[in-house]
Amino acid sequence: MSFRKAYRRYRTLWVSLIACGAFLALAVWGWGVEPGELAGFLGAAAVLLLGLILLAALVGYVLFKLRRWREK
C-alpha cells in the first residue's frame, strides 16, 4: 500500500487527534488549567471508559450464557 492510500485511510483519525491535542493545549496555556488537573480529568475519563467497556463485556457474556442455557 502506498503512503498516499495509507494517509487517506487514517486522515480523519489523525486530524481528530491533532484537534484534540490543540484543544488540550489551549486549555493549559489559554485558560490556565493546571496540567495536573488536566491529567486527573483524563485519568477519570480513561477509568470511566474502561468501566463502560467492562460492563459491555459482562452484558455480552451474560447474553451468551443465556442463549446457551436456552438451547439446552
PyMOL commands that place a pseudoatom at each C-alpha (Angstrom):
pseudoatom trace, name=CA, resn=MET, resi=1, chain=A, elem=C, hetatm=0, pos=[0.000, 0.000, 0.000]
pseudoatom trace, name=CA, resn=SER, resi=2, chain=A, elem=C, hetatm=0, pos=[1.371, 3.371, -0.928]
pseudoatom trace, name=CA, resn=PHE, resi=3, chain=A, elem=C, hetatm=0, pos=[1.797, 6.221, 1.518]
pseudoatom trace, name=CA, resn=ARG, resi=4, chain=A, elem=C, hetatm=0, pos=[-0.972, 8.181, -0.157]
pseudoatom trace, name=CA, resn=LYS, resi=5, chain=A, elem=C, hetatm=0, pos=[-3.555, 5.417, 0.343]
pseudoatom trace, name=CA, resn=ALA, resi=6, chain=A, elem=C, hetatm=0, pos=[-2.484, 4.878, 3.941]
pseudoatom trace, name=CA, resn=TYR, resi=7, chain=A, elem=C, hetatm=0, pos=[-2.703, 8.614, 4.589]
pseudoatom trace, name=CA, resn=ARG, resi=8, chain=A, elem=C, hetatm=0, pos=[-6.191, 8.851, 3.132]
pseudoatom trace, name=CA, resn=ARG, resi=9, chain=A, elem=C, hetatm=0, pos=[-7.331, 5.838, 5.108]
pseudoatom trace, name=CA, resn=TYR, resi=10, chain=A, elem=C, hetatm=0, pos=[-6.383, 7.300, 8.504]
pseudoatom trace, name=CA, resn=ARG, resi=11, chain=A, elem=C, hetatm=0, pos=[-6.689, 11.011, 7.717]
pseudoatom trace, name=CA, resn=THR, resi=12, chain=A, elem=C, hetatm=0, pos=[-9.782, 11.537, 9.866]
pseudoatom trace, name=CA, resn=LEU, resi=13, chain=A, elem=C, hetatm=0, pos=[-8.157, 9.822, 12.830]
pseudoatom trace, name=CA, resn=TRP, resi=14, chain=A, elem=C, hetatm=0, pos=[-5.034, 11.993, 12.635]
pseudoatom trace, name=CA, resn=VAL, resi=15, chain=A, elem=C, hetatm=0, pos=[-6.996, 15.206, 12.182]
pseudoatom trace, name=CA, resn=SER, resi=16, chain=A, elem=C, hetatm=0, pos=[-9.126, 14.317, 15.197]
pseudoatom trace, name=CA, resn=LEU, resi=17, chain=A, elem=C, hetatm=0, pos=[-6.073, 13.546, 17.331]
pseudoatom trace, name=CA, resn=ILE, resi=18, chain=A, elem=C, hetatm=0, pos=[-4.372, 16.806, 16.348]
pseudoatom trace, name=CA, resn=ALA, resi=19, chain=A, elem=C, hetatm=0, pos=[-7.546, 18.794, 17.063]
pseudoatom trace, name=CA, resn=CYS, resi=20, chain=A, elem=C, hetatm=0, pos=[-7.892, 17.120, 20.460]
pseudoatom trace, name=CA, resn=GLY, resi=21, chain=A, elem=C, hetatm=0, pos=[-4.260, 17.876, 21.304]
pseudoatom trace, name=CA, resn=ALA, resi=22, chain=A, elem=C, hetatm=0, pos=[-4.725, 21.506, 20.239]
pseudoatom trace, name=CA, resn=PHE, resi=23, chain=A, elem=C, hetatm=0, pos=[-7.815, 21.832, 22.416]
pseudoatom trace, name=CA, resn=LEU, resi=24, chain=A, elem=C, hetatm=0, pos=[-5.967, 20.384, 25.424]
pseudoatom trace, name=CA, resn=ALA, resi=25, chain=A, elem=C, hetatm=0, pos=[-3.035, 22.736, 24.791]
pseudoatom trace, name=CA, resn=LEU, resi=26, chain=A, elem=C, hetatm=0, pos=[-5.469, 25.654, 24.622]
pseudoatom trace, name=CA, resn=ALA, resi=27, chain=A, elem=C, hetatm=0, pos=[-6.943, 24.588, 27.957]
pseudoatom trace, name=CA, resn=VAL, resi=28, chain=A, elem=C, hetatm=0, pos=[-3.494, 24.614, 29.574]
pseudoatom trace, name=CA, resn=TRP, resi=29, chain=A, elem=C, hetatm=0, pos=[-1.997, 27.733, 28.013]
pseudoatom trace, name=CA, resn=GLY, resi=30, chain=A, elem=C, hetatm=0, pos=[-5.062, 29.783, 27.138]
pseudoatom trace, name=CA, resn=TRP, resi=31, chain=A, elem=C, hetatm=0, pos=[-7.460, 29.149, 30.000]
pseudoatom trace, name=CA, resn=GLY, resi=32, chain=A, elem=C, hetatm=0, pos=[-4.980, 28.457, 32.785]
pseudoatom trace, name=CA, resn=VAL, resi=33, chain=A, elem=C, hetatm=0, pos=[-5.957, 24.871, 33.572]
pseudoatom trace, name=CA, resn=GLU, resi=34, chain=A, elem=C, hetatm=0, pos=[-3.184, 23.191, 35.548]
pseudoatom trace, name=CA, resn=PRO, resi=35, chain=A, elem=C, hetatm=0, pos=[-1.548, 20.212, 33.776]
pseudoatom trace, name=CA, resn=GLY, resi=36, chain=A, elem=C, hetatm=0, pos=[-2.079, 18.088, 36.901]
pseudoatom trace, name=CA, resn=GLU, resi=37, chain=A, elem=C, hetatm=0, pos=[-5.786, 18.891, 36.894]
pseudoatom trace, name=CA, resn=LEU, resi=38, chain=A, elem=C, hetatm=0, pos=[-5.973, 18.066, 33.199]
pseudoatom trace, name=CA, resn=ALA, resi=39, chain=A, elem=C, hetatm=0, pos=[-4.188, 14.757, 33.825]
pseudoatom trace, name=CA, resn=GLY, resi=40, chain=A, elem=C, hetatm=0, pos=[-6.718, 13.992, 36.561]
pseudoatom trace, name=CA, resn=PHE, resi=41, chain=A, elem=C, hetatm=0, pos=[-9.607, 14.619, 34.184]
pseudoatom trace, name=CA, resn=LEU, resi=42, chain=A, elem=C, hetatm=0, pos=[-8.002, 12.435, 31.514]
pseudoatom trace, name=CA, resn=GLY, resi=43, chain=A, elem=C, hetatm=0, pos=[-7.404, 9.695, 34.088]
pseudoatom trace, name=CA, resn=ALA, resi=44, chain=A, elem=C, hetatm=0, pos=[-11.008, 9.850, 35.246]
pseudoatom trace, name=CA, resn=ALA, resi=45, chain=A, elem=C, hetatm=0, pos=[-12.215, 9.676, 31.630]
pseudoatom trace, name=CA, resn=ALA, resi=46, chain=A, elem=C, hetatm=0, pos=[-9.975, 6.647, 30.998]
pseudoatom trace, name=CA, resn=VAL, resi=47, chain=A, elem=C, hetatm=0, pos=[-11.300, 4.884, 34.109]
pseudoatom trace, name=CA, resn=LEU, resi=48, chain=A, elem=C, hetatm=0, pos=[-14.912, 5.586, 33.113]
pseudoatom trace, name=CA, resn=LEU, resi=49, chain=A, elem=C, hetatm=0, pos=[-14.268, 4.360, 29.574]
pseudoatom trace, name=CA, resn=LEU, resi=50, chain=A, elem=C, hetatm=0, pos=[-12.647, 1.191, 30.893]
pseudoatom trace, name=CA, resn=GLY, resi=51, chain=A, elem=C, hetatm=0, pos=[-15.627, 0.639, 33.196]
pseudoatom trace, name=CA, resn=LEU, resi=52, chain=A, elem=C, hetatm=0, pos=[-18.026, 1.049, 30.292]
pseudoatom trace, name=CA, resn=ILE, resi=53, chain=A, elem=C, hetatm=0, pos=[-16.078, -1.460, 28.199]
pseudoatom trace, name=CA, resn=LEU, resi=54, chain=A, elem=C, hetatm=0, pos=[-16.006, -3.971, 31.064]
pseudoatom trace, name=CA, resn=LEU, resi=55, chain=A, elem=C, hetatm=0, pos=[-19.745, -3.519, 31.642]
pseudoatom trace, name=CA, resn=ALA, resi=56, chain=A, elem=C, hetatm=0, pos=[-20.446, -4.137, 27.938]
pseudoatom trace, name=CA, resn=ALA, resi=57, chain=A, elem=C, hetatm=0, pos=[-18.257, -7.259, 28.035]
pseudoatom trace, name=CA, resn=LEU, resi=58, chain=A, elem=C, hetatm=0, pos=[-20.129, -8.515, 31.100]
pseudoatom trace, name=CA, resn=VAL, resi=59, chain=A, elem=C, hetatm=0, pos=[-23.513, -7.954, 29.450]
pseudoatom trace, name=CA, resn=GLY, resi=60, chain=A, elem=C, hetatm=0, pos=[-22.296, -9.751, 26.325]
pseudoatom trace, name=CA, resn=TYR, resi=61, chain=A, elem=C, hetatm=0, pos=[-21.071, -12.689, 28.411]
pseudoatom trace, name=CA, resn=VAL, resi=62, chain=A, elem=C, hetatm=0, pos=[-24.387, -12.918, 30.277]
pseudoatom trace, name=CA, resn=LEU, resi=63, chain=A, elem=C, hetatm=0, pos=[-26.338, -12.848, 26.998]
pseudoatom trace, name=CA, resn=PHE, resi=64, chain=A, elem=C, hetatm=0, pos=[-24.051, -15.542, 25.581]
pseudoatom trace, name=CA, resn=LYS, resi=65, chain=A, elem=C, hetatm=0, pos=[-24.647, -17.748, 28.633]
pseudoatom trace, name=CA, resn=LEU, resi=66, chain=A, elem=C, hetatm=0, pos=[-28.423, -17.174, 28.471]
pseudoatom trace, name=CA, resn=ARG, resi=67, chain=A, elem=C, hetatm=0, pos=[-28.524, -18.264, 24.836]
pseudoatom trace, name=CA, resn=ARG, resi=68, chain=A, elem=C, hetatm=0, pos=[-26.520, -21.406, 25.586]
pseudoatom trace, name=CA, resn=TRP, resi=69, chain=A, elem=C, hetatm=0, pos=[-28.764, -22.136, 28.598]
pseudoatom trace, name=CA, resn=ARG, resi=70, chain=A, elem=C, hetatm=0, pos=[-31.923, -21.798, 26.484]
pseudoatom trace, name=CA, resn=GLU, resi=71, chain=A, elem=C, hetatm=0, pos=[-30.573, -24.152, 23.809]
pseudoatom trace, name=CA, resn=LYS, resi=72, chain=A, elem=C, hetatm=0, pos=[-30.118, -26.990, 26.317]
for i in range(1, 72): cmd.bond("trace and resi %d" % i, "trace and resi %d" % (i + 1))
show_as sticks, trace
zoom trace
